[in-house]
Amino acid sequence: MSAAIEGEAAIRRRRAAMGVFERYLTLWVALCIIAGIALGAVLPGPFRALGRMEVAQVNIPVAVLIWAMIVPMLLRVDFAAMGQVAQHWRGIAVTVGINWLVKPFSMALLGWLFIGWLFRPWLPAGQVDSYIAGLILLAAAPCTAMVFVWSRLTDGDPNFTLSQVALNDAIMLVAFAPVVGLLLGLSAITVPWDTLFLSVLLYIVLPLVAAQVWRRSLLASAGEAALQRTLKALNPVSLVALLTTLVLLFGLQGEQILAQPLVILLLAVPILIQVYFNAGLAYLLNRQCGSAHSVAGPSALIGASNFFELAVAAAIALFGFESGAALATVVGVLVEVPVMLSVVHIVMRTKGWYERA
């Protein structure tokens, strides 16, 4: 059996192991867009009332939903795995470089090129800067949860994946706000620094601390089995919270989307380009560095995917429900699964070529 056929068989086996929510996430997102737009048109009052439920510029319903999304994902992160970083230092160096030195800046460049220039005539003039801001937020935080799925699909080294995710989350605590502030400033977008730092505190620092306290409590009281049972039970909760947020978001954005349905397609273009560019760059750099394929595969996927739950939360906090930034981050959610599965397919089909190096 050729390496390509083996790769396709491995993808089919592991895709079957994905949960129903994960496997059909794009379908659920599309249905939530339709449901949100329809409900927003029929019941505009309740949606506006939910949008006005704010304290210190933080929307309370969204804050609850975001915590329900993020805490189960951060519960998977084991910071003790950072002790294994030295074992895979080449792959770690490549992925950290892509995530923090390439991806946010390449996305900003693509946003300026496509949204700020090429597509500007077809976009609402007052939302162009907001769309670019949403794209920057989408690219500024590396994925935390779905990475474990992508790693399994590529036969990735679990120790590398876990140590890389732990390191990225540690970096995110200090780097997310400065990177976002720098790129928004370069885009001539006013940065509400107090809101940005509040978002980092609410949606990165506090959930991470809560998740780690919960994780240690579970392990201390009932061991690894209890942790795995909890993760399995919480997985649907996290995705349902994400989908509920999308219904709320599109209930408030429905009129704008119906007026300009082309917007979603145009926003997807720079997102798709940056995914394939960053995944390809990480994959090739790992090959040049001599990393094993079991490291290069998840490295490429981690380098390309985004922590879209955080991006959605930050966009809503910084620019509001009805902003172009919030819409841009949701487009990232819409394309995440099919695009990342295509990257998995490429990585597995090229395993023979990779290992000939």
Phi, psi and omega in degrees: 000132182288163179298324181295317181292320176300318179298316179296320179296320179296319179298316180297318180298314186282329176296324177296333180280348177291148177292160181300318180298315183292316186295324184248030183302319180300320178296315180298320179297316179298319179294324178292325176298313180297313181296318180297315180297317181295314181293324178296326179285323183278322185234064183294328183300306180301323180293317178295323179297318177295322179294336181269357182280081185236148171226120181054045179067013178251122178283121187295312178302319180293320179301318179296315181295319181295319177298320178295333176282312194277319185300315178300327179290316181288342177295337179285340189281127178246106183291345174295337180293344179297342175292345180266002184304319183298334182293331183234044191298328179295309179296322178298315181298317179298312185293318178298318179298316179295314185295323190246339181250343184244305191300309181299322183284323177293323178293319177300317179297315179294323177297314178298318183292308187275309185281318182282342184230291188297317184264358185308319182298338183259004183247153176300124187303322184284354185248357186302310180298324180293321176299315180298318178300319179297320178296320178296315178299323181297322185270350189276352180230123179288151184298146181247315190266304185297342178305323181294327176292311181299323179297317178297320181293336180256015184056040184287154176290115184296328179293320177296313183300314182295316180292324179293316179296317179298317179294317179299319180294323177295319178294321183300328179304325185250340189259338187301307183297312179299319180295313179298314180299318179298310185288324175294322177296319178295333178276004182062031176259128181298127183262113174281086189302321180297320178291323179297313180292325176296321178296317178298317180296314185286322191250358174235300189294302185296315177298324180294317178297314180299317181296319181291323176297316179296316180301311182295324178295316179297313181295322182289326185271321187222003173083187185299323181300319179294321178298314181295321177297319180295317179298317179296319180291327184275342184304312177298326180300316181298315182287324177296321177297319177299312183294323177296320177300320180294320177299316179297316181297313183283338172297327179272339184258001188306313183298317181296319182290318179296328179286329183223071182295340180293339185303315183299317179296317181293322179293332181291335185299304179296329178296314180297317181297315183291328177298308183291325179295310183290322177296314180296319180295315179297318181297314181291320179295322177295323177296317178295326181280348180086019178289148176295155179299328179292345174263318183296324180299299178297330177299316179296319181289320177294323180293337185259332187273164187234153174276075190292334178298316177294320180298316179299314181298314181294321180296317179295317181294319185280321190237350177100161181302318189267017182276157173295330179298315179298318179297318181299319180293326179291326176299325175299320177296319184300321185264354189306303189292307181298323181291315180292325175295326177292324176294318176303315180300315180296316181299318182285325178292333183260014183300318179299315178298317182299313186284347175290346178290000000 
